[in-house]
Structure formats: C-alpha cells, structure tokens
Amino acid sequence: MDKLKATTIDDVAREAGVSKSTVSRALANSPRISEETRRRIVQIKDRLGYEPSNLARGLSLRRTYTVGVLLEDISNSFFTEVAKGIETTLKKAGYTMFLTSTGFSCEEEIRLTRTFLSNGVDGILITPVDENSEALSLLKAQGIPFFVLNNKPEDPAVNWVDTENIKGGYLAAKHLLELGHRKFFILRSVKLKGCRERFSGIEKALGEFGLSVSDQAVAGDANTRSDGYALTRNFFEHSLKGSMPTAVITTNDVVAIGAMEYFFEKGIRIPEDVSIIGYDDISLAGLIRVPLTTIHQPKFTMGEIAAYMLINIIEGQARGLPHQYLLQPHLIVRESTKELKRDQ
C-alpha cells in the first residue's frame, strides 16, 4: 500500500536532512543554495521519484513562477530573438513565460499589462512603446518587479537594457558615406525612442561629412515591412525630384526588407543602382535575395540580461538597483551596399 503513496517534498526534505524551503529553493536553482547541496537534493528527488508541483511551490513561496513578456511586434524577428534569450534564461530558473505583443499601441500595452497583473505574474519584461509609458507608471505604483528592454525610460530609477542607438545610427550612415554616397533616402521611425536615437546618429555622421539631413529625402513613420514598402513606393513614384538617391538608410531591418521588395519589383538593382542598409541584424537579413548590410544588436543577450536580472529582483537577490545596461552595436557588411562610382 505504501508503494502506491506519492512521494512528497516532506520525504525529500527528511531524507536530505534539510527544510522544505531548502528543497524548494534547490529545485528552483536558487543561488542561495550551494551547488553541492542542490546536487544532493536532486539525487534524492530522483531516487525517491518525487515530481515537484509548481502550484504547491508557488503557494509556499507566494509565487506563481510566471513572467509576463510584453513586446512591441512579435512578427518582427528582432523581438523573436530577444524572446528566445528571455525564454532560455527563465526556463533554467524554473519560470514560465507568457508572451504577447502590443502592435506598437499604447492602449493595448496598458490593457495587456493590467491582464498580466490580474493573473498574478511574478514580474514583467516589457519593451515599452513610449519611454514615458503609462504601463511603466502602473507597474511602479503596483510594486511588481519589472525590467525594460530596448528602451531607456526617462525615470532614472527604472531598470533597463538597451543598445547604444546613437552609435549604431552613426555607424550605418558613416559606412555609406565612406563608400562615397552623398544623396540618401532615409526611412525613419518617429514613434520609437531607439529609432529616434538612431536618426540622431545618422545626423551626426552626415554633419561630419559636411552634409545635413535637411538636404536628404526623409520619410516615416516606418516601423514594419509594409511601412518600408509603401513609403518607398510613394517616394519613388510620387515625391522623387531630380536624380535618384544612391543609398537608402533605414532604422530597422524589416523596414529595409520592405523597401527592397519594392526595388525588386521595379527592377532597381541592389547594390548596383542603390545601396541599402538596415539595423538590428535579424536572422532573415543574411538570407534574403541580396543579403542585407546592417547594424548588429545583441538581441539574445538583451533578453538574457533582462530575464536574469528580473529573476534576481523577484527572488530578492538584486543589489545596487537600478540596473542599467548599454550594449554595443557593430556594423555587419554584406552584399546590399557598395562603393559609389564617381560617375553615379
């Protein structure tokens, strides 16, 4: 009869000579438990056939072991790669990720944040649409642990991880300028702070070469693949005056890919007729018909850092808050850019 009785956490704790809370922490890979103790408890768990219940563990520690992840656009593989870094890190620590997308809508962002709160998640990872997001104010007021990705909020007390976007925009424009290009079509995002910073970097590089943004063709708001296609078509078919730009600068890869689709349709050769550069270095960038020159962001690392630090905050292990991390971008040269011939 005893053989039919399910093994409990009490059995593991008794066998290991430790408390139930120590067993729970060991099985959750808590840094408060030594590796030797954790290994011994896992061996006893396996030998006794104990399968921990996340519900029971959550009740005992007043946690659900769930994290809400709120990204702007999960159809953009930049965010997919960030989410993979988050998922990998959370899974190692015994947490489950609930993933959703705002579609760049502030209203949807606050609605989904409230949904996560009502479902009792232990913390939230968020790429806010706006640096002064109402969702961030709500999270701070509620006292729930949260960490911002891909943005630097105005509030100096908020934890965040981002890339040095001004530097990235500067590197993109400088690459084309050093190839001899002087006439540009710039596809920018007005809505997103990181993309506005990239535009500032573009302005800086142009200034160093004696040029001004006011002398260039600029279009926006460009955030999606369809934006890139539509804005490029509109410019080249309705707004272009004089000679054609020799290069296109975009503030993310999916916008660049949308622009390239228009060029492919119209028989405009890349890079022979026009060079184009993106930003993010998404996985698709190197696989399209003309592999895209771009600015690399450490997307997986961004997700890892945010998830790791959020877990530490949830479990009371974080010290010296706020934690703010600025990651470095770098140029990836592929086949979509080339040196401009003097007669072009």
C-alpha positions as CSV (number, residue, x, y, z in Angstrom):
1,M,0.0,0.0,0.0
2,D,2.8,2.4,0.9
3,K,4.3,1.8,-2.5
4,L,1.3,3.4,-4.1
5,K,1.7,6.6,-1.9
6,A,3.1,9.5,-3.9
7,T,6.4,10.9,-2.7
8,T,6.1,14.4,-1.2
9,I,8.5,17.2,-0.6
10,D,8.5,16.2,3.1
11,D,10.0,12.8,2.1
12,V,12.8,14.5,0.2
13,A,13.5,17.0,3.0
14,R,13.5,14.3,5.6
15,E,15.9,12.1,3.6
16,A,18.2,15.1,2.9
17,G,18.1,16.4,6.4
18,V,17.0,19.9,5.3
19,S,13.9,22.1,5.5
20,K,11.1,22.0,2.8
21,S,12.0,25.6,1.8
22,T,15.6,24.5,1.1
23,V,14.3,21.7,-1.1
24,S,12.1,24.2,-3.0
25,R,15.0,26.6,-3.5
26,A,17.4,23.9,-4.6
27,L,14.9,22.6,-7.2
28,A,14.4,26.2,-8.4
29,N,18.2,26.6,-8.9
30,S,18.2,29.4,-6.3
31,P,21.7,30.9,-5.9
32,R,21.2,30.9,-2.2
33,I,21.7,27.1,-2.2
34,S,25.2,25.7,-2.7
35,E,25.9,23.5,-5.8
36,E,26.8,20.6,-3.5
37,T,23.5,20.8,-1.6
38,R,21.5,21.2,-4.7
39,R,23.1,18.2,-6.4
40,R,22.5,16.0,-3.3
41,I,18.8,17.1,-3.1
42,V,18.3,16.4,-6.9
43,Q,19.8,12.9,-6.5
44,I,17.4,12.2,-3.6
45,K,14.5,13.6,-5.5
46,D,15.3,11.3,-8.5
47,R,15.8,8.3,-6.3
48,L,12.5,8.7,-4.5
49,G,10.7,9.6,-7.7
50,Y,9.5,13.0,-6.4
51,E,7.9,15.3,-9.0
52,P,7.7,18.9,-7.7
53,S,4.4,20.7,-8.1
54,N,4.8,24.3,-9.4
55,L,1.4,25.2,-7.8
56,A,2.5,23.9,-4.4
57,R,5.9,25.5,-4.7
58,G,4.3,28.8,-5.7
59,L,1.9,28.7,-2.7
60,S,4.6,28.0,-0.2
61,L,6.8,30.9,-1.6
62,R,3.8,33.1,-2.6
63,R,4.9,32.9,-6.2
64,T,3.4,31.7,-9.5
65,Y,6.8,31.2,-11.2
66,T,5.4,33.0,-14.3
67,V,6.7,36.1,-16.0
68,G,4.7,38.3,-18.4
69,V,6.6,39.3,-21.5
70,L,5.2,42.3,-23.4
71,L,7.0,43.0,-26.7
72,E,6.1,45.5,-29.4
73,D,5.9,43.3,-32.5
74,I,6.5,39.5,-32.3
75,S,6.1,39.3,-36.1
76,N,9.5,41.1,-36.3
77,S,12.2,38.5,-35.7
78,F,14.2,41.1,-33.7
79,F,11.7,40.6,-30.9
80,T,11.6,36.8,-31.6
81,E,15.3,36.6,-31.0
82,V,15.0,38.7,-27.8
83,A,12.2,36.4,-26.6
84,K,14.4,33.4,-27.2
85,G,17.0,34.8,-24.8
86,I,14.3,35.5,-22.3
87,E,12.8,32.0,-22.5
88,T,16.1,30.2,-22.3
89,T,17.0,32.1,-19.1
90,L,13.6,31.8,-17.4
91,K,13.4,28.1,-18.2
92,K,16.7,27.4,-16.5
93,A,15.4,29.1,-13.3
94,G,12.1,27.2,-13.3
95,Y,9.9,30.1,-14.6
96,T,7.3,30.0,-17.4
97,M,7.0,32.9,-19.9
98,F,3.6,34.3,-21.0
99,L,4.4,36.2,-24.3
100,T,2.2,38.8,-26.0
101,S,2.5,41.8,-28.3
102,T,1.3,45.4,-28.3
103,G,1.5,46.1,-32.0
104,F,3.0,49.5,-31.1
105,S,-0.2,50.5,-29.4
106,C,-0.1,52.4,-26.1
107,E,-3.7,51.4,-25.4
108,E,-3.0,47.8,-26.0
109,E,0.1,48.0,-23.8
110,I,-1.7,49.2,-20.7
111,R,-4.6,46.7,-21.3
112,L,-2.2,43.8,-21.5
113,T,-0.2,45.0,-18.5
114,R,-3.4,45.0,-16.4
115,T,-4.2,41.5,-17.7
116,F,-0.8,40.2,-16.5
117,L,-1.2,41.9,-13.1
118,S,-4.7,40.3,-12.7
119,N,-3.2,36.9,-13.5
120,G,-0.7,37.2,-10.7
121,V,2.6,37.0,-12.7
122,D,5.7,37.4,-10.5
123,G,7.3,40.0,-12.8
124,I,7.1,41.7,-16.2
125,L,9.6,42.2,-19.0
126,I,8.5,45.0,-21.4
127,T,9.6,46.8,-24.5
128,P,7.5,50.0,-24.0
129,V,6.1,51.8,-27.0
130,D,6.9,55.1,-25.3
131,E,9.7,56.0,-22.8
132,N,7.0,57.7,-20.6
133,S,4.7,54.7,-20.9
134,E,1.6,54.6,-18.6
135,A,2.3,50.9,-18.2
136,L,5.6,51.6,-16.5
137,S,3.9,54.0,-14.1
138,L,1.3,51.4,-13.3
139,L,4.0,48.7,-12.7
140,K,6.0,51.0,-10.4
141,A,2.8,52.0,-8.5
142,Q,1.9,48.3,-8.0
143,G,5.4,47.5,-6.8
144,I,5.7,44.5,-9.1
145,P,9.2,43.7,-10.3
146,F,9.8,44.7,-14.0
147,F,12.6,45.2,-16.4
148,V,12.6,47.3,-19.6
149,L,14.2,46.1,-22.8
150,N,15.1,48.1,-26.0
151,N,14.4,51.4,-24.3
152,K,15.8,53.9,-21.8
153,P,12.9,55.3,-19.8
154,E,13.1,58.9,-18.5
155,D,12.7,57.7,-14.9
156,P,16.3,57.2,-13.6
157,A,15.0,54.6,-11.1
158,V,13.8,52.1,-13.7
159,N,15.9,49.0,-14.6
160,W,16.6,48.7,-18.3
161,V,18.8,47.1,-21.0
162,D,19.3,48.8,-24.4
163,T,21.8,49.2,-27.2
164,E,23.7,52.4,-27.9
165,N,21.5,53.5,-30.7
166,I,23.1,56.8,-31.5
167,K,26.4,55.0,-32.1
168,G,24.5,52.4,-34.3
169,G,22.9,55.1,-36.5
170,Y,26.2,56.8,-36.8
171,L,27.9,53.6,-37.9
172,A,25.3,52.9,-40.5
173,A,25.5,56.4,-42.1
174,K,29.3,56.5,-41.9
175,H,29.6,53.2,-43.7
176,L,27.7,54.6,-46.7
177,L,29.5,58.0,-46.6
178,E,32.8,56.3,-46.6
179,L,31.7,54.4,-49.7
180,G,31.2,57.7,-51.4
181,H,27.4,58.2,-51.1
182,R,26.1,61.7,-50.6
183,K,22.4,61.5,-51.6
184,F,20.2,59.5,-49.3
185,F,16.6,58.3,-48.8
186,I,16.2,57.8,-45.1
187,L,13.3,55.7,-43.7
188,R,12.9,56.5,-40.0
189,S,10.6,55.7,-37.1
190,V,9.2,58.8,-35.3
191,K,7.3,56.8,-32.7
192,L,10.1,54.7,-31.1
193,K,12.7,56.4,-29.0
194,G,15.5,53.9,-30.0
195,C,14.9,54.7,-33.7
196,R,14.9,58.4,-33.0
197,E,18.3,58.0,-31.4
198,R,19.5,56.1,-34.5
199,F,18.3,59.1,-36.6
200,S,20.4,61.4,-34.4
201,G,23.4,59.2,-35.1
202,I,22.7,59.5,-38.8
203,E,22.6,63.3,-38.5
204,K,25.9,63.3,-36.6
205,A,27.7,61.3,-39.4
206,L,26.2,63.4,-42.1
207,G,27.4,66.5,-40.3
208,E,31.0,65.2,-40.1
209,F,30.9,65.0,-43.9
210,G,29.6,68.5,-44.3
211,L,26.0,67.3,-45.1
212,S,22.7,68.0,-43.5
213,V,19.5,65.8,-43.0
214,S,17.6,68.8,-44.4
215,D,19.3,68.2,-47.8
216,Q,18.2,64.5,-47.8
217,A,14.8,62.8,-48.5
218,V,13.3,61.5,-45.2
219,A,10.1,59.5,-44.8
220,G,8.3,58.0,-41.8
221,D,6.7,56.7,-39.6
222,A,8.5,53.5,-40.7
223,N,8.2,50.6,-38.3
224,T,7.1,47.5,-40.3
225,R,7.8,45.7,-43.5
226,S,4.7,47.1,-45.1
227,D,5.7,50.6,-44.0
228,G,9.0,50.2,-45.7
229,Y,7.4,49.0,-49.0
230,A,4.6,51.7,-49.0
231,L,6.9,54.7,-48.1
232,T,9.5,53.7,-50.6
233,R,6.9,53.3,-53.4
234,N,5.3,56.6,-52.5
235,F,8.6,58.4,-52.6
236,F,10.0,56.9,-55.8
237,E,6.7,57.1,-57.7
238,H,5.3,60.4,-56.4
239,S,7.8,62.5,-54.5
240,L,11.2,62.0,-56.2
241,K,12.5,65.2,-57.7
242,G,15.8,65.3,-59.6
243,S,18.3,62.4,-59.6
244,M,17.6,59.2,-57.6
245,P,19.3,58.7,-54.2
246,T,22.2,56.4,-54.4
247,A,21.6,54.9,-50.9
248,V,18.8,54.1,-48.5
249,I,19.2,54.2,-44.7
250,T,16.6,52.5,-42.5
251,T,16.3,52.3,-38.7
252,N,15.4,48.6,-38.7
253,D,15.8,45.6,-40.9
254,V,12.2,44.8,-41.6
255,V,11.6,48.3,-43.0
256,A,14.7,47.8,-45.1
257,I,13.4,44.4,-46.4
258,G,10.1,46.1,-47.3
259,A,12.0,48.8,-49.3
260,M,14.0,46.1,-51.0
261,E,10.8,44.3,-52.1
262,Y,9.7,47.5,-53.9
263,F,13.1,47.7,-55.7
264,F,13.0,44.1,-56.7
265,E,9.5,44.6,-58.2
266,K,10.7,47.6,-60.2
267,G,13.9,46.1,-61.4
268,I,16.0,48.5,-59.4
269,R,19.2,46.6,-58.7
270,I,20.7,46.3,-55.3
271,P,23.5,47.5,-54.8
272,E,24.3,48.4,-58.5
273,D,21.6,51.1,-58.7
274,V,21.0,51.8,-55.0
275,S,22.7,50.6,-51.8
276,I,20.6,49.9,-48.7
277,I,21.5,49.4,-45.0
278,G,19.3,48.1,-42.2
279,Y,19.5,48.0,-38.4
280,D,19.1,45.0,-36.0
281,D,20.8,42.1,-37.9
282,I,17.7,39.8,-37.7
283,S,18.2,36.3,-38.8
284,L,16.4,36.9,-42.1
285,A,18.9,39.7,-43.0
286,G,21.6,37.3,-44.2
287,L,19.1,35.0,-46.1
288,I,17.2,37.3,-48.4
289,R,18.0,37.6,-52.2
290,V,20.6,40.3,-51.6
291,P,22.0,39.7,-48.1
292,L,21.5,42.9,-46.1
293,T,24.3,45.1,-44.7
294,T,23.1,46.1,-41.3
295,I,23.9,47.1,-37.7
296,H,24.1,44.2,-35.3
297,Q,22.3,44.4,-32.0
298,P,22.9,41.6,-29.4
299,K,19.3,40.6,-29.2
300,F,19.6,37.2,-27.5
301,T,22.0,38.8,-24.9
302,M,19.5,41.6,-24.3
303,G,16.8,39.0,-23.5
304,E,19.2,37.0,-21.3
305,I,20.3,40.0,-19.2
306,A,16.7,41.3,-18.7
307,A,15.4,37.9,-17.7
308,Y,18.4,37.1,-15.4
309,M,18.1,40.4,-13.6
310,L,14.3,40.2,-13.2
311,I,14.7,36.8,-11.6
312,N,17.2,38.2,-9.2
313,I,14.8,41.1,-8.3
314,I,11.9,38.7,-7.8
315,E,13.9,36.5,-5.6
316,G,15.4,39.3,-3.6
317,Q,19.0,38.7,-4.8
318,A,19.5,42.0,-6.8
319,R,21.8,44.6,-5.2
320,G,22.5,48.2,-6.1
321,L,19.4,48.9,-8.0
322,P,18.6,50.3,-10.6
323,H,20.5,48.1,-13.0
324,Q,21.0,49.7,-16.4
325,Y,22.9,48.1,-19.3
326,L,24.0,49.7,-22.5
327,L,25.0,47.1,-25.2
328,Q,27.3,47.9,-28.1
329,P,26.2,47.7,-31.8
330,H,28.6,46.9,-34.7
331,L,28.5,47.0,-38.5
332,I,27.8,43.8,-40.5
333,V,28.8,44.3,-44.1
334,R,27.0,42.0,-46.6
335,E,26.0,42.5,-50.3
336,S,23.5,45.3,-50.2
337,T,26.0,48.2,-50.1
338,K,28.9,49.0,-52.5
339,E,31.3,51.8,-53.2
340,L,29.8,54.5,-55.4
341,K,31.4,55.1,-58.7
342,R,32.4,58.6,-59.5
343,D,30.1,58.9,-62.4
344,Q,27.0,58.0,-60.4
